[in-house]
Every structure is written in C-alpha cells, then in structure tokens.
Amino acid sequence: MGLQTGTKLAHTATPLIDPANLKIMAYAVDGPLLSEHPSFIRMADVRELSDIGMIVDSSDEFVGLDDVIKLKQLHDLNFNLVGMTVIDESKRKLGKVSDYSLDSHSFMIQQLNVSRGIIKSLTDTGVLIHRSQIIEINDKNIVVRTTAKRVEPVMKAERREYVNPFRSSSPQPDTSDVN
C-alpha cells in the first residue's frame, strides 16, 4: 500500500534472504504499476507492517535488480530456504524446511519448521529449529546442533551371585558314620 495514494501498489512474491544471517533483505514485488521487472521492495523502505500489508511512502521505493548491489548478489545466489534439507551434526537427516517464522520488526528468521519424510511423518510430527541451533548453511543443506543428549543409564546392572547365609561356603565333613 502506498501512503501517498492509499492504494495497492503491488503485491509481494518471493523473499530475498541473506543466508549469512537469515534476514529477509527484500521482497520481489509484482503489479501493473511497476516500470521494471523484476522489482523489489527493500525492508528498510517499509514504513509499517500492518494487517492490510506493507505500507511504503510511494511507488518510488521500488528498486530494480541493478539498483542495489547487495540485492543483485542475493538474487544471483538463488537461495531458497523452503525445501532445503536439514541435517544434524552427525549427518542424520531431520527433514526439509517447510516454512519459517520471522520477527516482524527486524525481518530476521527466528524458527524453521522442518517436515519429516513420508515414513517418519506417520509416527513423528515436524520439528521446530531455533536460529541459535543452526551451525552452518551451505549449498546443499542446513546443519543444526542437536539438543538431544545420549542418555546414560542411571544405575549399572551388575550380576552377583546370591550367597545363602545358612549354607557354608566350605563343605563340612560328614560325621554321621562315626562308630
């Protein structure tokens, strides 16, 4: 929405996410009033986020792909968070990113919603991964720190032979045949 005209200027499409810090830097926008395609709205140019949408001053806030170097670099990376494979430190697959939640003030992604595979989803629900658990993001997957700890037994089971106190451990001589 434009603050000057109070009308819909465009609608958001895909986000441009910086994989270094998981911050949404801009959204690709689409609409009939745009002069350049693709066009973007930088998060720094969003005046307010409300229930009717993002409010900007005017259509002058939209930038082209070559207008901001950082946006061009992010666009060329073609980084798409949704659909990336998530593995833990021991290279065990946890699932794929199905969605994420973000802080509406800073546009930082806070949590990843990870969906399990078809077979694991029958017995297990999805997983929420907080941004503090992420160790590495590479071209193939997201590596996370696992919070599960190996459970050590509380008490070790020892097998001991039971000794009957009424029986002696050394055989006694038989005294019944003494004449």
VENWO-V243452 format. One line per field, one symbol per residue. phi: phi as a letter, one per 20 degrees, with the letter a starting at -180 (. if undefined). Layout:
phi: ???
This chain:
phi: .effdmdfeacfdeeddeffcldfeacfccrfeeedcfdcdfffeefbdcfepedcfaffffcefefcffffffffflecffoffdcegemefeqcfdabdcefedlefecdedefffffffdcefcddfgfefebccfebdeceeefdfeeffceededeedffedeedfeffdfeed
